[in-house]
Every structure is written in C-alpha cells, then in structure tokens.
Amino acid sequence: MLVVKIGGASGVNTDTIVSDIATQIESGEQLIVVHGGSKLATELGEQLGYPPRFVTSASGHISRYTDQRTLEIFIMATSLLNRQLVGQLQTLGVNAVGLSGLDGGLLLAERKSTIRIVDNGKCKILRDDYTGRIETVNLQPIRALQDTGHIPVVAPVAISASGEALNVDADRAAAHLAGAIGADQLIILSNVPGLLRDLEDPNSYIPSVSEQDLDNAINNIAHGRMKRKLIAAREALNAGVKQVIIASGKTEQPITEALQGKGTLING
C-alpha cells in the first residue's frame, strides 16, 4: 500500500504526477492520493479580494490563518483541485473518486479555535480560527472505495465533533491516513527535491535522515513548510509506516523516481 501526497505549492507538475500514478496502478500498486491546495487557495482569495494571511507560531511554523471566509475559499480551491485531479486520472483510465475528510467522517479533527502567533516579535492570540488537529481516521469510506476497485483522492478538509468543516495540514493528513491504512510508504511530493541544507541550492538536498535525527532536522535544518513535512514524516513513522520519502513533484516520473531512491528517505 502506497500513499502519495501531491503538494499544492507553485511548480509541482500535476500532469506528470497523475501520469505516474496511472503507471503505478497499472503495475498493480494499491494507492491512495492526498493533495494540498495552498497555491490555488491563495490565487482564488486574491481574485475574490480576500488574500490570505500567513502567521508564524511561537515554534516557528508558518500556517494560513483560517477565519470563516478563508475557510470557504480554501474549500472552494481544494474542491476544484480535487475535481481536476479526478478528471485527469479518469482520462488515463484510473477509476478515481474524489472526497474530502468531511465525507463519511473520514478525518475527524479537533478545532484549534485560538492560536498563538509571533508578530513583530510580540506574542499574540488569534481567535475564530478554523484549523484542526486530526484525531481519528475513519477508514470505512476508503475501504468501501477500494473494495469496488476505486482510487481515493482526498482533499485536506476535516470535520469536527460538532460538524464544523476544518482546514487541516495536507502533509499531516496524508501521514494519518498512511498510518491508519497500514501503508508501507508515504511519498510527499513537493516543489523541491527533498530536505535542503541551502534553500538556494537544489543540489544540497539530504539523501536520508534517520528517525533518530528527525528532531534535529526539524529544529535546525528545515525551513518554512519543510518543517511540517518532517513533522508529518515523524507522525507517519510513529503510526507504523515503514518509509517516508520527500521528493520532487517537478520531474517526468516523480513517484517512480522517489521509489528508486531520489529524494530524502526517512526510514522507520
């Protein structure tokens, strides 16, 4: 079992990723797709006159502040991207079905109604935030699709215990799904070739990180969104996934190349 997370950042080539997904399925691989949507959500928000606000937590993690209007825009963007990916896969003969974590209660999350941020060196509390921390994965919708020969394509929107839609981190959603389903591998495809020592040098990627060195990599090497990817990797390994690969989603065969060892390999 393989879980593939398609990054939503600029530069990721969804055409080659989708083509490679079809190749993997044709070879007999059982696969689940999870996708982001950050770039499209940002573009849509700007078009609607409501650009996103990105905030930095006290621990240095950058995230999208998700008030009610931003949540609506995020759902619009991820829903559109989900439909596009399903359409591309269907064109290639892959019997894909799109859903989000809302559907069938797939991803149950706890809402973080307040978040602590650092703004100009000062600690602040933001309220009315609609982001969530995934607590439970309900595999019934996934199993039902797999039992009928379908490939699930999952958007990173979860549901709270009170029925609220919540924005959740797509990398961590993929990690939770991979752990719950018992996946052997989680591939996180991004717009960089892996964990970089130098953000300006794509050739500075680190080929492998041991599970024991993950905390050091998170705190001292990773920058920006890569911190979240490494946290997701740690969560996946803790949940029983054997290997996480962070690799480029810009190549001609991104999944095939990742499985051949191109990228940053993190073994449990």
Number of C-alpha atoms within 10 A of each C-alpha: 13 19 24 24 26 26 24 22 18 13 14 20 21 18 15 17 23 23 19 18 24 20 17 16 14 12 9 8 13 16 18 25 22 26 25 26 24 19 15 20 25 21 16 18 20 12 10 10 9 14 15 21 12 10 18 17 15 16 10 14 15 18 17 19 21 22 19 14 13 22 21 16 23 26 21 17 22 23 20 15 20 24 16 14 22 21 17 18 21 15 13 14 12 21 17 21 19 21 22 23 25 21 16 15 20 22 26 25 26 20 23 14 14 13 17 15 21 15 13 7 8 8 11 14 10 13 14 14 20 23 27 22 19 21 11 15 21 17 15 12 15 22 14 12 15 15 9 9 13 19 22 23 23 28 30 27 29 29 25 21 11 8 11 15 23 31 27 24 22 26 30 23 27 30 32 25 27 30 23 17 20 17 22 16 24 29 29 31 30 25 18 21 24 25 28 20 17 13 13 8 10 13 13 14 18 14 18 18 18 12 16 12 11 17 15 11 20 18 13 11 15 19 19 12 14 22 21 20 24 25 18 23 31 23 18 29 24 15 19 17 25 18 18 29 26 27 28 28 28 20 16 15 17 28 27 16 16 22 14 9 14 19 26 23 23 24 18 17
